Amino acid sequence: MTPLLHTRSTLKFVLFSILFLIYNSLFAQSTQTLRGRVTDGVSKTPLIGVSIRMAGDGLATLGSTTDEHGDYRIDKVPLGRQTLIVSYIGYETQTLANILVTAGKEVVLDVSLQEAVSELTEIVVTSDSHSDKTATNNELALVSSRAFNTDETKRYAGALGDPSRMAANFAGVVGGNDGRNDIVVRGNSPTGMLWQMEGLNIPNPNHFGTLVSTGGPVSMLNANTLGKSDFMTSAFPAQYGNATAGVFDLALRNGNNEKTELMAQAGFNGFEVGAEGPFSKNSKGSYLVNYRYSTLGVFKALGIEFGTGTATPLYQDLNFKIALPSGKKGTFTVFGMGGASAIDLKGSDADLDNAKSLYGSENYDSYPRYKTGVIGVAYERTVSAKTFARLVAGISHTNEQFTNDSLVRDETQQVINKYLSNEGKFATTKYSANFQTRTKFNRRNTLVSGVMMDLSNVDLYQRDVFTNVGTDTVRLHVKDRTTLYQFHTTWRHRFNEHWSAQAGAHAQYYDLNKQWAVEPRLGLQFIPGDGKQSFSLGYGIHNQAQNITTSYVQTRVGDKSALTNLDLGFTTSHHFVFTYDRNITEHLRFKGEAYYQALSNVPVERNASSFASINSGISFGPTNTDSLVNKGVGKNYGVELTLERFFNQGYYFLVTTSLFNSRYEGSDGIERNTAYNVKHVLNVLGGKEWALPQGKFFSVNLKVTTIGGPYLTPLDLEESQARGRAVYRDSEAYSVRQKSYFRVDLRLSYRQEYKRSTLEASLDLQNLTNSQNIFSQTYNPRTNSVITIYQQPFFPVPYVRFTF
């Protein structure tokens, strides 16, 4: 949870962090090693004799060529940001810019090259996506996609090392919730997102992340273990399924297999330690592990008070990856992520004169507990010079428990009693497997195919307790097993250097309701002769099964219960996208996209109402709406613009804007705004880095965000007063618009290079202007009035990191 820190408490934290990470060094190191492996982009076959050279003044003599294993090594690379040019006869040249070289850590950079269509001596395509730092790992993602790396999660102001908060800066993505990192893509519910790690479908990877959402206050993902990963917002390739909004395809980097490296880090997100290195001097295998414990939890144990009272978020997590070469052509990896989180939200301790928590309520004592774990095993092998295969299998588990006690106060507002009002336990265990092959028949034709299976065991229980009448209502009570099977294939054809096309299909079968869905996926790209721009078209049908809590909601029928949602089918989405991409200069890029998304088979109530499931997913609890049918529809359409200057000569900027409309129809047939229809988003980011004497660097990063106000359902004050709880006018759903969201974040960073180590420190000044952004409006039965809850005020976040 994101508590509010006082300035004095923040100073205590800064002093503690500095003391924790003091390091003495008298001599600065000016160079480091840069190494890695170069492979074919499709078959992953090592490429021998590839030329790797450094670009820049005085660096012409620095370079290398790959050996028989495709490995290269460049020693004595100057510290700072460097550019690497990778070229090979018959392949398209890659230019990798802004590689951050530090004293505390070797740079291990693997590169995949794309074979050129024409058999010329050497091909340089200026607009080729592989020379673009935003190019995805997945070459089949032609539209609505980009890559990101950990450098961006640490550089962008307000991101706090969180991939989800970083992605909120991209066109088509809406943030606007200071307390959670849910990803709202193009007006879709965040439940439409798919999370993958190393090819494994994973649950919500956030602390305090519920089964019915895809976000949370603190990410469980560790930026120190992530490699270059992909983020997609529409018409994604056929290998991704069971999602209607977007895809986060996460890749973990391998640990250093030659040198042991350590890391210590302290920030608002937690105290953290990490290690990586080889298993032995002669081993080619490596390990990478990072552990984190919540900062406020540490200070609570030390008796240091940070103004959060009993509402102290306690969490810890572990991320790891082990990579072991298997023969000359194979690699065996084991990876995982796990975390636990808990907090006591006690309304009985609330300050009634200022009870405006984003999470708790003065009328309840709440005790949520969460656990999430993922472990996977993967084996990949270059079967031949043209074929690559990969198999990954794993287990993921979630356990969410909560109890809420209703408080009884006397005339002086003191709590005199409490009664259980509701409780729940949601436990899931999923066994997953994903097998994929990639075959390059020739320079022009590639085939990617695969099959996936997710077998889930679920144990769901939830009930509401009505102590005043001595009864309760069970909302969920089931133990069952479900399986989702998915199949995909994509053929890619490159006609020449200018035209390429791909056609694919994804199919899935869900045994819970015995339903099939077959989905075509199409893409076309044209790169004109000047090689500086591209035009792309994308289309796809995407289906998603309903959330498991929705399927098993109980309906009371006399003395018995019925599962009236069990036969709900897939929600279906048609994606149409047009993309124009232009490299204005070597470092300046413009991108524009227009899209239309048609949603059908959306669950709505049988009786006429405004309810539709596409408005759910951003709250902590399930909706528990029963008797649903697949008869709702929706649509999202808009235009997105991106102007980005990649980091060069010490500065960068990113400007993204989205203009869109998001509408739906419930079973009453009335078209309304969705809960996510903010209509416009503008993000302006920029930063400057200065190189100071003696290996010191200082940078300033700024972010300005404005988001249109969301539409809310108005409260019925008279009914709320009569019933003693919030009652909304559902017939006027999402008809009242809030004021726009505005926020400015500033990040000040410092880096010091020592002989064999690097010290980094930063201060994030979040909501610098202390803007009062509305979080929600609700009814307070104690004051018998409507209250407004505001989001995070000005909030300083310090951070210190030490690698050696």
Disulfide bonds with the S-S distance in Angstrom:
none
